[in-house]
Amino acid sequence: MKILTPVSRGKSVHACTTSFGGGLVAGDQTRLWLSIGAGAGCYLGTQSSTKIYCNPAQLQCSHVTTAHLGAGALLVFAPDPVQPYAGSRFTQRQEFRLEAGAGLVLLDWFTSGRAARGERWIFDRFESRNDVYVDGESVFVDSILLGTPEDRGHMGRFNCVAMLALMGSGMKGAVDGLLAGMAGRPVNRRGALVSSVSPCRGGALLRVAGQSVELVRQELLPHLAFVAELLGDDPWARKW
């Protein structure tokens, strides 16, 4: 994990930029605990995509994130996509607990694998679940499980799938902007990229599917432009 220099968000609020990343092999299990103090802001991202390597023993890799956001805190949780290799197994559980006035920007996305090598959706298992609580009450659950031959057929031409959730009362302005910006936008059923947005309890949810990671990234970035103003710095300016 790498901690970069905090940037000021005002007289009493600071934002910390954090990055981690790499790959998981042979049954690796990782855990991440985050505690964001009241009124503080934090961006957390990875240095690159998280590779899930296959292994002869077919051991499952897993990751668990547990985050607590104090009153009025902000967490921008935006790692690069997970890239599961052929024959790999991966399970992820992420839980975010928000106090009053806190805001969460949550990006969870994954790829078909090493598509350039012909490895498309041939991992053995991919499972991801995100839970969001506000003032102790469950307001959002998102869960996905892939791995059967039928699943592979359903993914069609797409090689990258993303979920962006804006949650908590601290995200009200961003939620309104996302919903308004996507209102009336047509869906091209045969396009290289499709996206849709919907309001949900406590926020809004954007889903994107594209034929490449770059297409999905290009779709996500405009919807994340507001983050720079909230943090006082653009966390993607020197990366993408």
N, C-alpha and C positions, 0 to 999 in steps of 0.2 A: 504494500500500500504506500502511496506517495502523497504527502501533504504539501500543497502549494501555499504561497503567501496569501493570507486572508485579505479581502478587499473591503473597504468601508461602505456601509449602506446608510450612513448617518451617524449621529453623535453617539448612539448607544447600541446600534445594531451592526453586526459584521457578517460577512459571508465567507465561508471557508470552501475552497475548491479542493476536492479530493479525487484521486484516480487509482484504480487497481485493474487487474486483468491478467490474462494469460490463458492457461488451459488446464483441464482436469483429466487425469489418467488413472487407470487401475483402481477404481473404487474410491477416488478422492472424495472427501467430505469437507466442505468449507462452511464457516458461519461468520456472519457479520452483524455486529450490534451497533446501532447508531442512537445517540441521544442528542437532540438539537434543543438547546436552551431557549427559554422564552424570548421572543423577539429576534432570534438569530436566524441567519440564512445559510444554507449549505448546498453546494452542487456536488454530486458524486457521479463519476463516470469512469469508464474503463479506457485503458490505453489502446486497446484493439478488441476485436471480437473474442469472445470466450470459446475456445475450441474444446469440444468434448471428444477425446480420442477413444477409439475402440481398443479393446484389450482381449487377449486370448481367453481369459477366465470369465469374460462377459460380466464383470463387476459393474454395478451401478454407481455412477457419480451423483453427488447431490450438493445442493447449496441452500442455505437458510439465511434470510435477512430478517432482522427484527429492528424496527425503528420506532422511536418515541419523539414526537414533536411537541414542544412546550407551547404555551399560549402565544399566539401571534408569530410562531416560527414558520420558516419556509424550508422545504426540502425539494430540490430538483434531483430526482433519482433517474439518471439517464445513461445507463451503460450501453455499449455497442451490442449488436445482436449476438445471441448464442449460436454457435455453428456446430451442430452435432455431426460427427463423421459416421460413415457407414458402420453398422454394427454396434454403435455406442448406445449407452443407456444413461438418461439424465432426469433427475427430479429436482424441482425447485419450489421452495415455499417462501413467500415474502409477506410480512405482516407489518402494517403501518398504523400507529395509534396517534391520533391528533387531538390536542386539546383545543379549547375555544379559540377561534380566530386564526388557527394555523392553516397553511396551504401546502398541498402536495402536488408535484408534477411527477408522474410516474410513467416511464417508458419501458415496456417489456416487449422485446421482439426477437425473432429467431429466423434462421435460414434453412433451406432444404438440405444443406450440407455443402460438400465441395462440388458444386454444380459443374464447374469447368472440367472436372475429372469424371463427369458422368454419374456422380453420387447425388442423386436427387431423391430425398425422402426415403432413404433406405436405412436409417438408424433403427434400432430395435425398439426404443422407447423414448419419448420426450413428454415430460409432464411439468406444467407450471401452474401455480396457484397464487393469486394475490388477494389479500384481505385488507380492507381499510376500515378503521373504527374512528368515530368522532365522539369525543366525550364518553368513551366506553361502549358506544352502541355501534353495531355492525351496520355500515351503510353501503358497502360495495364488496362483491366477491366475483372474481373472474378466474375461471379454471379451464385448462385445456389439456387434452391427452391425445397423443398421436403415436402411431407405431404399427398399425395393422396394414395389410395390403390395400384394404378398402380406403383407408385414410390417404394413402399415397395417390390413389386414383382421384380422390376428391380435390387434391391440391392443384390439379391441372397444370396450367402454364406458369404458375406462380412459384417463385423461389425465395420469397421473403414475406413475412407476415409481422405486422406491428400492432400494438395496442398502446395508445396514449391516453392516460386518465388525468384529468384536472379535478382535484378533490379538496373539499374544505372551504369554509367561508372566506379564507384568505385568497381564494382563486376566483371570486365572483366576477371580477372584471374580465379576466382571461376566459372564463367559461362563456360569458355573454358574447365576447368577441369571436370565439370559436364557433358557437352556434350560429351567430349572424353571418359569419364569413362563409359557412358551408351551406346556408339555407338556399334551397332551390338549385343547388349544384347538380347537374345531371350525372348519372352513372353510365359509363360506357361499358356495357357488358362484355365486350370483346377487347377492351383496351389492355395495354400493357400494365396499367395500374388502376386499381379501384379503391375508393375510400368512402367512408360514411361516418357520420357523427350523430350522436343521440344524447339527450339529457339523461342523467341518472341521479339517483338519490345522492345529494351532496356534491354534485358536480356535472361533468360531461365526459363522454367517452368517444374517442376517435379510433377507428379501425382502418388499417391500410394493408393491402396486399399488392405486391408488385413482382414483375418478372426478374428484377435484380435488386440488390441491396441499395445501389446508388439511386434508383428510381424512388424507392421508399424513403431514403434519406432526404432527397430533394423535396418530397411531399411534406415530410415532418418539419424541416427547418423553418419554413415560414410560420408554422403554427407554434413554434417555440421562440419566436423572435422577442416576445415580451419578457422572456427570462432575463435578458441582458439588463433591462431597466430595473428589475427587481433585485438583481444581485449586484448591480453597479459594475458589471463586467460581462463580456460575452464569452462564455466558457468554450465555445466552438470556433472562435475566431482564428485560433492558431492550430486548429486540428482539421476541420473540414473546409 
